[in-house]
């Protein structure tokens, strides 16, 4: 997945998420809205068959690009925690090769 910046001001960031439709943009939107500096985080698709999503992020007293990066990092951590917990829940004998948790 790639992000293309379409418009950027001190309190607004309009960007396109390439090759992603609904799930990831919705997850990102929810994460963005957890930040008190976010005034608006909305996504749209121009056409139902379009593979890209356009996002508008507006902030107050914060750099929208910094909030975007922070939200992506938080979401990545949440996804990794989810993966780890799910893998722990699967009995060893039922695991598929390659799903064992790597030692850190």
Order of alpha helices (4+ residues) and beta strands (2+ residues): beta-beta-alpha-beta-beta-alpha
